[in-house]
Amino acid sequence: MVKVLFVCTGNICRSPTAEGVFRDRVRQAGLAGLIGTDSAGTHSYHVGEAPDPRSQRAAKARGVDLSDLRARKVTAADFADFDYILAMDGGHLAQLRRMAPPDSRATVALFLDYAPDAPKREVPDPYYGEGLHFTEVLDLCEAGAEGLLEAIRRDRL
């Protein structure tokens, strides 16, 4: 099974949205038994909490359910457990690269590296914003999910 971990700061906005969108795309493609997903935060601010209600509402409006997800912090063990560890922004990417054990074979990259035509390279934090910020996160996550699924199909399945 190919395993993908999405990472943001607190694991309540961006990374659970990315996980939910990607999980939905995987299910639609009939690959749920071949690709596993999870998400985590670089900080433990919200461990055990459900995604931000604004993220859940925005995702639900597009048919994506995030209600079963719970925040957790990324761990060193994740580098052995996951094939892809995808950061929402450059700060997360730098932190993940510092955490990565020397023998890690996980691909650690920006999530939007898989969406070369996206208008941004990073998924912006919507936490202090309003509804449109959460819609933008969804748009970017949808673009990243499509490209990532294509890359996994091409390179891993």
Backbone bond lengths (Angstrom), bond angles and torsions (degrees), N, CA, C in turn:
res aa  C-N    CA-C-N  psi(-1)  N-CA   C-N-CA  omega(-1)  CA-C   N-CA-C  phi
1 M - - - 1.448 - - 1.525 109.60 -
2 V 1.319 116.73 134.98 1.461 122.91 174.57 1.527 107.01 -85.35
3 K 1.332 116.16 128.22 1.467 120.06 -176.59 1.523 110.62 -117.82
4 V 1.346 114.62 133.28 1.463 122.22 -175.71 1.527 109.51 -122.47
5 L 1.339 116.04 130.13 1.459 122.52 176.49 1.528 108.79 -116.96
6 F 1.323 116.65 127.93 1.461 123.09 177.34 1.523 108.12 -103.24
7 V 1.341 117.00 135.48 1.466 120.56 -173.06 1.527 111.45 -129.91
8 C 1.350 115.00 131.89 1.465 121.82 169.80 1.529 107.88 -133.86
9 T 1.305 118.43 -157.25 1.462 120.85 -175.00 1.525 112.44 -76.36
10 G 1.334 117.04 -62.69 1.458 120.58 -174.47 1.508 115.10 -107.54
11 N 1.329 117.34 -4.02 1.465 123.54 178.79 1.530 112.48 63.67
12 I 1.358 115.76 38.26 1.468 118.31 174.81 1.533 113.44 -127.47
13 C 1.326 118.17 -9.55 1.478 119.96 -179.98 1.527 111.79 -123.28
14 R 1.318 116.08 -76.48 1.466 120.00 -171.47 1.524 113.58 -70.68
15 S 1.329 117.84 -54.50 1.472 118.59 -174.11 1.526 113.19 -66.60
16 P 1.351 120.63 -38.23 1.465 116.55 175.33 1.528 112.59 -68.10
17 T 1.339 116.71 -31.32 1.465 119.06 175.45 1.523 109.80 -64.61
18 A 1.331 116.42 -45.64 1.469 120.06 178.06 1.523 110.71 -60.76
19 E 1.334 116.55 -44.17 1.465 119.78 178.82 1.525 111.02 -61.16
20 G 1.322 116.52 -47.81 1.462 120.10 -178.11 1.516 112.76 -62.15
21 V 1.325 116.64 -44.15 1.466 120.82 179.53 1.527 110.08 -64.75
22 F 1.337 116.63 -46.39 1.465 119.44 -178.66 1.526 110.96 -65.82
23 R 1.322 117.26 -42.56 1.468 121.65 178.24 1.528 110.20 -58.54
24 D 1.330 116.25 -40.52 1.459 120.71 178.50 1.527 111.19 -64.63
25 R 1.335 116.93 -42.24 1.470 120.93 178.77 1.531 110.70 -65.21
26 V 1.316 116.54 -40.41 1.468 121.65 178.11 1.529 109.73 -61.61
27 R 1.327 116.56 -45.12 1.462 121.10 178.85 1.524 110.69 -62.10
28 Q 1.332 116.98 -45.47 1.467 120.89 179.42 1.524 111.76 -61.10
29 A 1.326 116.53 -32.22 1.469 121.29 -179.78 1.528 111.97 -81.90
30 G 1.333 117.51 -2.85 1.459 121.11 -179.19 1.519 113.39 72.96
31 L 1.333 117.10 27.15 1.467 121.34 -175.63 1.527 113.35 -113.85
32 A 1.324 117.40 16.58 1.468 120.71 -175.37 1.526 112.73 -58.63
33 G 1.302 118.50 -30.29 1.456 120.86 178.58 1.519 114.00 -80.69
34 L 1.332 116.23 -8.41 1.464 120.73 -176.49 1.524 114.30 -110.86
35 I 1.336 116.44 -19.14 1.465 120.89 -177.57 1.525 108.50 -129.64
36 G 1.332 116.30 124.82 1.458 121.89 177.78 1.517 110.76 -107.91
37 T 1.327 116.59 151.37 1.463 121.04 -177.76 1.520 111.57 -131.60
38 D 1.329 114.94 155.16 1.459 122.52 172.47 1.522 106.61 -160.02
39 S 1.315 116.05 171.51 1.461 120.71 175.03 1.514 108.52 -145.01
40 A 1.335 115.16 158.96 1.464 120.93 -177.62 1.521 108.77 -156.09
41 G 1.329 115.19 168.25 1.453 121.06 177.37 1.516 110.81 -116.17
42 T 1.313 115.79 157.13 1.462 120.23 175.95 1.527 110.71 -77.56
43 H 1.329 117.13 -16.27 1.462 122.53 179.09 1.529 109.65 -125.77
44 S 1.312 115.77 160.37 1.468 120.64 -175.58 1.527 112.82 -100.77
45 Y 1.327 118.19 25.06 1.463 121.99 -177.39 1.527 113.56 -55.77
46 H 1.310 117.94 -36.77 1.464 121.46 -169.11 1.531 113.51 -124.99
47 V 1.316 118.49 22.82 1.469 121.19 -176.23 1.532 110.36 -51.71
48 G 1.326 114.90 131.00 1.459 121.72 178.49 1.518 114.85 88.11
49 E 1.327 117.31 -10.57 1.465 120.73 -178.56 1.528 111.42 -84.45
50 A 1.328 114.50 153.29 1.465 121.36 173.01 1.532 108.71 -74.29
51 P 1.319 118.00 162.51 1.463 120.18 175.55 1.534 111.68 -56.60
52 D 1.317 115.53 153.06 1.461 122.74 177.73 1.534 108.99 -49.67
53 P 1.337 118.19 134.78 1.470 120.25 -179.49 1.527 113.36 -55.14
54 R 1.329 117.48 -32.20 1.469 120.08 178.54 1.525 110.88 -67.79
55 S 1.331 116.82 -38.02 1.474 120.11 175.45 1.520 110.07 -64.61
56 Q 1.322 115.74 -43.19 1.462 119.55 -179.63 1.529 111.45 -62.90
57 R 1.338 116.69 -42.80 1.479 119.54 179.75 1.523 111.51 -63.97
58 A 1.327 116.38 -45.16 1.467 120.08 -179.29 1.528 110.75 -62.63
59 A 1.324 116.47 -43.49 1.465 120.36 179.60 1.528 110.84 -66.09
60 K 1.322 116.46 -43.86 1.467 121.27 -179.03 1.533 110.72 -59.31
61 A 1.342 116.40 -35.68 1.468 120.54 179.04 1.525 111.65 -62.34
62 R 1.331 116.51 -20.77 1.473 121.13 177.57 1.528 111.75 -107.85
63 G 1.311 116.54 13.72 1.456 120.59 175.96 1.511 115.10 81.95
64 V 1.332 117.73 17.26 1.465 121.98 -179.48 1.525 108.67 -109.93
65 D 1.326 116.66 123.92 1.462 122.47 -177.85 1.523 110.26 -99.65
66 L 1.334 116.41 120.93 1.467 121.88 178.93 1.527 112.01 -106.71
67 S 1.325 117.93 2.41 1.463 121.41 -168.66 1.525 114.61 -63.68
68 D 1.316 118.63 -22.48 1.467 120.56 -178.72 1.529 113.06 -87.50
69 L 1.320 118.08 -4.98 1.466 121.38 -176.61 1.527 110.62 -84.25
70 R 1.336 116.40 147.76 1.464 122.62 177.17 1.516 108.73 -135.92
71 A 1.332 115.07 141.10 1.463 120.92 -177.19 1.521 111.57 -69.55
72 R 1.325 114.12 144.12 1.455 121.75 172.94 1.519 107.87 -148.19
73 K 1.312 115.93 166.87 1.461 121.09 178.60 1.526 109.23 -97.83
74 V 1.325 116.45 142.20 1.465 121.48 176.47 1.532 108.74 -64.10
75 T 1.330 116.45 144.57 1.464 121.68 -178.80 1.528 110.24 -126.98
76 A 1.315 115.61 165.41 1.469 120.58 176.89 1.526 110.72 -60.80
77 A 1.327 117.33 -33.82 1.467 121.28 -179.81 1.527 111.98 -63.14
78 D 1.322 117.23 -25.95 1.467 120.12 179.71 1.526 112.03 -59.99
79 F 1.321 116.86 -28.29 1.465 119.93 -178.31 1.527 112.05 -71.27
80 A 1.316 117.11 -19.74 1.465 121.47 174.29 1.528 110.99 -93.30
81 D 1.327 115.90 -27.96 1.464 120.38 -173.98 1.526 114.69 -85.62
82 F 1.332 117.55 -23.58 1.463 120.82 -173.29 1.518 111.87 -115.92
83 D 1.328 115.25 145.54 1.465 121.77 176.70 1.522 111.33 -84.08
84 Y 1.320 115.89 -34.47 1.463 122.54 179.03 1.524 108.19 -126.95
85 I 1.330 116.82 130.48 1.460 122.45 172.45 1.524 105.25 -123.85
86 L 1.329 115.17 110.48 1.461 120.66 -167.95 1.523 111.65 -114.40
87 A 1.318 114.83 121.19 1.460 123.06 -176.95 1.522 110.87 -89.16
88 M 1.320 114.70 147.40 1.459 119.83 177.79 1.525 112.40 -81.35
89 D 1.344 117.48 -27.65 1.465 118.76 177.89 1.526 110.77 -147.68
90 G 1.318 115.30 174.43 1.458 121.07 -175.52 1.514 114.06 -63.42
91 G 1.323 117.76 -32.96 1.459 120.65 176.69 1.517 111.91 -63.82
92 H 1.328 115.85 -43.28 1.469 120.14 177.08 1.526 110.24 -64.51
93 L 1.324 115.67 -41.76 1.463 120.23 -179.27 1.524 110.49 -60.24
94 A 1.321 117.37 -45.53 1.468 121.01 179.17 1.523 110.99 -62.07
95 Q 1.319 116.84 -42.22 1.462 120.36 179.38 1.525 111.05 -65.04
96 L 1.321 117.16 -42.02 1.464 120.66 178.77 1.524 111.23 -64.09
97 R 1.314 116.80 -40.60 1.472 119.61 179.26 1.524 111.25 -65.35
98 R 1.331 117.24 -34.95 1.474 119.88 175.93 1.524 111.15 -67.98
99 M 1.309 117.35 -33.83 1.469 122.36 -178.71 1.522 113.12 -77.24
100 A 1.317 117.09 -26.71 1.470 121.74 -171.06 1.524 111.42 -62.96
101 P 1.328 117.07 126.17 1.460 119.92 174.29 1.530 109.91 -63.60
102 P 1.326 117.82 151.45 1.466 120.85 -177.96 1.531 113.50 -58.28
103 D 1.323 117.07 -28.36 1.465 120.21 -176.96 1.533 113.15 -93.95
104 S 1.325 117.33 7.71 1.462 120.42 -179.18 1.524 110.55 -65.11
105 R 1.331 115.44 135.32 1.462 120.57 176.44 1.524 111.58 -106.07
106 A 1.328 116.24 3.81 1.465 120.49 179.16 1.526 110.08 -66.94
107 T 1.309 115.78 141.34 1.457 121.14 171.41 1.521 106.95 -79.56
108 V 1.328 116.81 115.16 1.463 122.33 178.75 1.524 106.95 -108.61
109 A 1.335 116.16 117.38 1.467 120.63 -173.21 1.518 109.99 -154.53
110 L 1.320 115.51 172.44 1.458 120.61 170.07 1.527 108.66 -75.11
111 F 1.311 117.07 137.17 1.453 121.69 178.37 1.531 110.85 -55.70
112 L 1.332 116.62 -42.78 1.462 119.04 -176.20 1.521 113.74 -77.36
113 D 1.332 117.76 1.53 1.465 119.34 167.68 1.527 109.71 -61.08
114 Y 1.329 116.25 -22.85 1.461 121.46 179.93 1.529 112.11 -89.92
115 A 1.329 116.50 5.20 1.466 121.58 177.63 1.524 108.77 -131.32
116 P 1.339 117.11 69.09 1.466 119.81 -174.07 1.528 114.16 -60.64
117 D 1.317 118.08 -21.84 1.462 120.66 -179.96 1.529 113.14 -92.77
118 A 1.331 117.06 -0.75 1.470 120.34 178.98 1.529 109.54 -64.97
119 P 1.333 116.85 149.79 1.464 119.87 -177.83 1.530 114.06 -71.86
120 K 1.323 117.26 -10.90 1.468 121.54 179.88 1.517 109.60 -133.79
121 R 1.315 116.95 159.86 1.466 122.54 176.78 1.525 111.66 -97.13
122 E 1.329 116.00 -17.86 1.458 121.47 -179.49 1.524 109.29 -125.54
123 V 1.324 116.11 150.43 1.461 121.13 174.59 1.532 106.66 -87.96
124 P 1.346 118.29 114.53 1.464 120.29 -176.14 1.528 112.21 -71.21
125 D 1.323 115.50 149.55 1.463 121.19 -179.62 1.529 109.65 -75.62
126 P 1.344 118.24 118.11 1.461 120.35 -178.47 1.528 113.50 -89.19
127 Y 1.321 117.95 -0.83 1.466 122.36 -168.02 1.525 113.23 -51.18
128 Y 1.326 117.75 -44.37 1.463 120.69 -177.88 1.523 112.43 -94.02
129 G 1.311 116.80 11.56 1.453 121.34 -178.59 1.518 112.47 -104.73
130 E 1.314 114.25 -167.00 1.459 122.02 -178.87 1.529 109.99 -114.04
131 G 1.325 116.17 -167.08 1.451 122.39 -174.35 1.509 116.10 -52.94
132 L 1.336 117.58 -40.56 1.464 119.89 -178.29 1.518 112.03 -63.97
133 H 1.319 117.46 -31.91 1.462 120.47 177.96 1.532 110.48 -64.82
134 F 1.315 116.51 -38.54 1.462 120.71 179.53 1.528 110.73 -71.34
135 T 1.325 116.77 -33.22 1.464 121.07 175.20 1.520 110.44 -65.74
136 E 1.331 116.93 -40.96 1.466 120.63 177.59 1.529 110.54 -62.12
137 V 1.332 116.66 -42.04 1.470 120.52 177.55 1.526 109.74 -58.69
138 L 1.319 117.06 -44.79 1.469 120.57 178.09 1.521 111.82 -61.10
139 D 1.321 116.99 -44.72 1.468 120.28 178.98 1.528 110.62 -57.46
140 L 1.330 116.28 -47.07 1.462 120.56 -179.05 1.527 111.37 -66.71
141 C 1.327 116.55 -40.19 1.470 119.67 179.36 1.523 111.45 -65.88
142 E 1.319 117.01 -36.28 1.464 119.63 176.70 1.524 110.74 -63.61
143 A 1.327 116.77 -42.53 1.469 120.13 178.38 1.524 110.64 -64.23
144 G 1.317 117.03 -44.94 1.460 120.87 178.84 1.516 112.25 -63.83
145 A 1.330 116.49 -40.26 1.467 120.87 -179.09 1.523 111.48 -62.93
146 E 1.313 116.72 -42.20 1.468 120.25 179.52 1.526 110.85 -62.15
147 G 1.330 116.34 -47.32 1.463 120.36 -179.59 1.514 112.95 -66.51
148 L 1.325 116.40 -39.61 1.463 120.53 179.02 1.524 110.75 -65.01
149 L 1.316 116.88 -44.79 1.462 119.90 179.29 1.527 110.62 -60.90
150 E 1.303 116.39 -41.51 1.469 120.61 177.64 1.533 110.66 -61.94
151 A 1.332 117.28 -43.22 1.469 121.42 -179.99 1.527 111.35 -64.99
152 I 1.318 117.26 -41.69 1.470 120.32 179.32 1.523 110.26 -66.05
153 R 1.314 117.28 -43.25 1.470 119.94 177.40 1.527 110.70 -58.70
154 R 1.323 116.24 -42.43 1.465 121.81 -177.10 1.532 111.71 -71.71
155 D 1.331 117.34 -42.84 1.463 121.07 -169.39 1.522 115.71 -100.95
156 R 1.330 118.37 -21.13 1.465 119.62 -170.44 1.521 115.30 -125.30
157 L 1.328 117.86 -18.89 1.476 118.71 -176.06 1.520 111.27 -108.16
